[in-house]
């Protein structure tokens, strides 16, 4: 809904106008900062309430910062100035703390976890409390799904709360594969999603993950060969992913984008990368900056799955940094089993071969239990009870720091 235009009753250099300009650029959940500043230069909009998701401390800091900026004329100050520049600095700080692999800076901090702050339940917990849990665990990458601009604004608020913590948000752009087989229609859907999310998150996040297990809807068999995929649905799959990647890059070219698969579905990634289709037709290749992958304990050894070294395949086929953006323990209701997995099997295999396969990050699934897929969480569905797995992970990270 458009805001009502109000003609300012005072001169263009009034302190009140300056306050309004600062209010707009700092508070409107930064969905389109440059447009907000441009509009505010010629008009004053009706005061917009501060987002309810922002903690009271943040609200007070914004208002006090505005007053201080007006009093001193420090609108160019990085603390009180352009929110896009400040957010970009925050994202850069997070990446600088991510560590190094083979002498190269990591695209994301190594220790990560999955969350669903756009899905409610325990994830409706105030972001300050979630930050405290992540800091207590030693987690530095927080992967969250997002499927529209509203959800992206929610993630932007999360990024603000995580500011100065060194914790990086990894947005995973999720979309359903369209029922139509039209590649163009799927592309348009993906592009719109990528563009709208990146418009909100630009400068706040260093990496975007495009798609979530989309290949599982078109695979028949193990997925390591082109013949494993539905040739009729392939164009829509390819179009949706290409659209998301291009939509993000159109708005946020400085960020990195990743595409993923799981199990032995690297066959889909290979066709995308090389511009091939299941029936062998050639097309434009799709290239990404980070190869992402999903792997769960019931899939076995990722370096010897049906005799295939999946990590080696990813590294040699695409030559990109690898991030395991989902992995974990298939819940059996036994919390002791889950804790044992965390202690002995979770991050250990990836840490052991991190340099060899250029693994930059690994994100455990997940922080809280959810009704839809219960027992994956380190905390129960209420968000109050820490399971044995929580304490096991905290001990593991403390014992195995990554620099």
Secondary structure, 3 states (H helix, E strand, C coil): CCCCEECCCCCCCCHHHHHHHHHHHHHCCCCCHHHHHHHHHHCEECCCCCCCCCCHHHHHHHHHHHHHHHHHCCCCCCCCCCHHHHHHHHHHHHHHCCCEECCEECCCCCEEEEECCCCCHHHHCCHHHHHHHHHHHCCCEEEEEECCHHHHHHHHHHHHHHCCCCCEEEEEECCCCCCCCCHHHHHHHHHHHHHHHHHHHCCCCCEEEECCCHHHHCECCCCCCHHHECHHHHHHHHHHHHHHHHHHHHHCCCCEEEEEEECCCHHHHHHHHHCECCCCCECCCCCCCEEEEEEEHHHCCCCCECCECHHHHHHHHHCCEEEEEEEECCCCCCHHHHHHHHHHCCCHHHHHCHHHHCEEEEEECCCECCCCCCCCCCECCCCCCECHHHHHHHHHHHHCCCC
